[in-house]
Amino acid sequence: MTDAPHVPAEARGARFAPEIEMLRGLAALGVLVFHARVALWVGWREIQARPADFSAWDHALAWLSAPTPFLGAGVMLFFVISGFCVHQPIAGARVPPRWGAFWWRRFARVYPPYLAAVATSVGVAVWLGLDVHHVLSSAFMAQNYTGAATETSLASQVGTNPSLWSLPVEMEFYLLYPLLWRSIARVGWRWTLGAVASVTALAAAACLAGARVLDGNFALYWLVWCGGAWLREQQAAGSLRRPGAGWSAVAGTALALGIALTWRHEAPLAHLCWGAASFWLVWRCVAVPPIGAEQVLARALRATGRWSYSLYLLHFPLLLLAGAGWTQMFGGKPASFAVTLAGCAAVFAPVVVFHRLVEQPSHAWARRVGA
């Protein structure tokens, strides 16, 4: 790199590659549609159980929901992108960054919008007359470790915003980044990734043995995040080759089988399979820029990518509001999946406002901290 290695990307006003913005948009849209089914659709099972109560149009549009149960794995794509972007300013550098400034910059970038999202989620719960629990654990990013985890929930989190669990995991990645950097400088990427893979394997084994609290721990996803950092390192060194077609076919088949076999019963393993798939997707998009029809889709997703953090933070409580409004007017959740998709589109207006009023000032503060 020609830039000073200790100068962060935010301080230089750098922008990430268009492909990364595109993938951010893809991940955010995936999580948005995944959660829209909860509050803003009657559901596939209901339509199949009582077919006479729904129109042929409702049945036809329900098929659009077929891939949506898997779209929550967009969080794994976010983790790979995070590793790529955080490592971007110092990829290939031999001089470590100023870690104090790095942590303050990450805090300024992530926490104020997160706290505003917690406050918004609590406000939505009060507005809808729902019980408000776990406000302090969510506000202090302790929700993944307090309370009793279950088979389907990480536990002590504001109920109107289940997406918030991944932000404490992100903070753990940032806290461990100096350890990762030091290991890379001393023993290289191969041994470092081997050690990280061992940590992830042990965490997965513990989850399978019943330690569900590790579902929200950095260890289970550390290899996914470090995979993104490794891709950025290879790109900076000019040694990032495009994935071969044969390798991609074999790996894709193996991942599909792994996801199919583990999705319902062994979520930690399914998450790791999705993490591997996300790693391949970032690798492919960074190594092979989009062409033809892909460029049109890429341009559409880049705009969403710019708002992806705000969208991720706010989409669930906004969908709850939309669903409650629809139920109050029509007496039940919408039967048409088209309404669900329209609700997803309606979320963007308040998200853009949040981005401008909350996230952009947070960015400015992060730049001042890192200057």
N, C-alpha and C positions, 0 to 999 in steps of 0.2 A: 504494500500500500504506500501511496505517496503522502497521505495525510498523516499528521502526528498521531501515533497510536493511542495516546492518552486523551485525545479530544473526542467526546462522545458525538454520536450522529446528531442528537438534538441540538447540541451547541453549534454544530456546523450548519444547521438548517438542512441537513441531508434528507433526501426522500428515498424510500425503499423502491426496489424495482417494480415496474408495473405488474409483473407476474405475481409478486407477493401481495400487492393490493388486490389483485383479482382473486387470489386464493383466500384472502381474508373475507372478501365479500361472499365467496362460495360457502365458507364455513359458517358465517353469520346467518346466511339465508337458510342453510340446512337446519341449524338449531332453531331458528324462528319457525319454520314449517313443522318441525318435530313437535314443538310445544303448542302450536296453534290447535292441534287436535284435542288438547286437554280441555280448553275452555270454550272453544268455538266450533265444535262439531259433535254431532250425536255419536259418531263412531262407527267403524266398520262392523263390529260385532253386532251392534244394535240393528243395523240395516240388514245384515244377513239373518239375524234371529227372527225379525218380523218383516219379511219382504213385502207383504201386502200393504203395510202402512206407509210405504215410500214409493215415489214415482220411479219410472224407468230412467228418467234423467238423473235422479239421485243415485240409482244403482250404477249408472254408467260413470258418473263423475267420481264415485267412490273408488274406482280403480286407479284414479290419480294418486290416491293415498298409499298405494302399494309400497313404494320405497320409503315412505316417511318414517316408519319405525327405526330405520337405520340412520337417519339423518342427525340424530343426537351425537353421533360419533364425530361431528364437526369439531367438537372440543379437542379431539386428538389432533386434528389438522391445525387448530389454534396452537397447540403445544409445539408442534414441529416448527410452525412459522415463528413462534416466540423465540425458540432457540436460534433460528436463523437470524432474526433481526437483532437480538441482544448481542450476538457474537459479531455482527457485521462491522462495528467500528474498529475492532481490534483483531480481526481475523488476519493471521500471518504476522502479527506484531510480536516483538520480543520484550517490549517494555510494558509492564502491567499498567492498567488504568489506575486512577486514584479511586480506591474502593469506597471511601467515604462519600465522595461526590457521586459515584455510580449508584450507591444505595439510595441516597437522597433524591437523585434524579428519578429512579424507578418509583420511589414512594410518591413523589410529586406527580408523576405521570399516571399512576394507577389508583392511588388511594382516594383523592378527593372525589372523582367521579363515582368510585365504588361506594363511598359513604353517602353521596347524594342518591345513589340507587337504593341503598338500604332505607334511607328516609322516605323515598318515594314508595317503596314497597310497603312500609309501615302505614303510610298515608292511604294507600289503596286498600289495605286490610281494614283500616278504621272506616273508610268510606263504604265498603261492602258489608260492614258489620261482622267481620271475621275475627276470631280470637287472634290476638297478637302475642307471639311467643318468640323467645330466643333473639331479642333485639340486640342485647349487649354482646352475645357471642358472635352474632353476624357482624356487628359494628367493629369488633376487635379482631375479626378474621379468625375466630377460634371455633367456628361451627363444625369443623371436621373432626374435632377432638372432644367436644363436650356432649354430654347426653349419651343415650344408648342407641347405637347404630342398629339397623334392622337389615333384612335381606333386600329391601327395596329403597332404603333411604339412608343417607349419610348421617342424619339426625338433627342436631340443634341448629336449625337455620330458619330464617324468616320464611314462613310457609308460602308467601305470595311471590317468592323469587328463588326457585330451586337452582337457577343457573349460577348463583354466587359461589358455589362450592369451589369452583376452579380457580378463583382469584387467590385464595390463601396458598394453593398449590404453586401458583405462579410466583408468589412472594418467596416461597421456599426455594424455588429454582434460583432466584436472584441471590438469596443469601448464600447458596452453595456455589455460586458461579466462581468466586475467587479460588475455592478448592479445586474446581474443575480446571481453571486456567493454570494453576500451579502444577497440577498433575500433568497437563499437556506439555508444559514447558520442561518438566523434568524427565518424563518417561515416554512422551509422545502419545499420539492419538490411539494407537492400537491397544496399548496396555490400559490407557484410561477408559476407553470404551469397554474393554473387557471387564474392568472393575465395576463400571456403571451397570453393565449387563448382569453381573452377579448380584448387585443390589436389587435390581428390578426382578430378577428371577426369585430371589428370596422373598421379596414382598408379595409376588404373585403366589408363591407356595403358601405363605402365611394367610393370604386371603382365602385360598382354597381350603385351608385348614380351619377357617372360621373367624379369622381376625378381620372383621369387616371394616374396622376403623381405618385400615390401610387403603381402603378404596379412595379415601381423600387425602392420602399422604403422597409426598413428592416421590417416594421410592418406587412406587408402582409405575410412574410415568417418566422417571428420570431418563431412561434410555430413549424414549420418544423425543423428549426435549433436546437431549444431546445429539440426536440424529440430525436435527435441524442445524445445530451449531457446526457439526461436521460438514454438512453440505456447504455452508458458507465458507468454511476453511478451505475446502477443495476448490470452490469457485474462485476465491481470492488467489489461490496458488496456480490457477489456470489448468488444473488437472481434473476438473469435473466433466466427465464424459457423459454422453447421452445413454440412458439405459437401453441395453440391447433388446430386440424384439423377442428373441428366444427366452432370455432370462425373465423378461416381463411376463410372458405367457405362463411359464412355470410358477413363478412367484404369485401371480394373480390367481391361478387355480388353487394353490395351496392356501392363500389367504381367504379365498371364498369358502373353501371347505372348513377352515378353522372357524370363521365367523358363523357359518351355518351350524356347526356342531356345538359351539359354546355360547351362542348369543343369549339364549334364554336361561341357561343353568349355570354357566361359568362366566359371568360378566367380566372379571378381571382379564381372563384370557382373550375374550372377544375384544376388549379395549386394546390390548396389545396387538392383536391382528389388525384392528383399525389404525393403530399407530403406525404399523409397518406400511399399510396401504397409503396413509397420509404422507409418510416419508417418501414413498415412490412418487406420489403425485407432485410433491414439491420438487423433487429431483427432476422429474420429467419437464415440469413447466419452467424451471430455471435453466435447464440444459437445452431445451428445445422451445424457443419462443413460439407463441401461437401464430398460425397462418390461416388464411382463408376465413371460413365461417367461425373458426375459433377466435379470431380477432374481434368479431362483432360481439360475441359473448363476453370476451375479456373486457371490452370497453364498458359494457353494461355492469359487470361485476365490480369494476374498479371504483365506481362511484359508491357502491354499497361498502366496499372495502374501507373507504375513508371514514365511514360512519360505523364501522363494524363493532368497535368497543362500546359505543353508546347503545347500539342496537342490541348487543349481547346483554348489557346491563339492564335495559329497560323493557325488553320485549314481553317478558312473561306477565308482569303486573299490568301492562297496557292491554295484553290479550285478555286478561281476567276482566278488566273493565269493559272491553268490547263484548265479551261473552255475557256478562251480567246485564248489560244494556239490551242485548238481543233477547235474552230470556225474559226480561221484564216486558218487552214490547210484544213478543210473540208466544210467550208461555213455555218455551223450551229451547234447547240448543238447535242450531241450524242443521237441517238434514242434508243440504247441498254442500259438497266440498268446495264449490265455487265461492260460497260465502266465506268459508274458512280462508281461502286464498285472498279474497278481497279484504278480510280483516288483517291479514299479514301486510298488505299494501298500505292500509290505513295507519299502521303503526309508525310508518316512516316520518310523517309530519312532526309528531312530538319528539321523535328521536333526533331529527335534524336540529330542532330547537335546543334540546339538551346538549347536543354536540357543540353548538355555538356558544351557549351560555355557561356550560360547565366544563366540557372536555377541552375545548380550545384554550380557555384560561389556564387549565391545568397543564396543557402543553407549554404555554408561555412560561409558567412558573418552573417547569422542568428545565427549559432552556436556560433560564436565569441561574438555576442551581448548578447546571453543568458548565456554565460559561467559564 
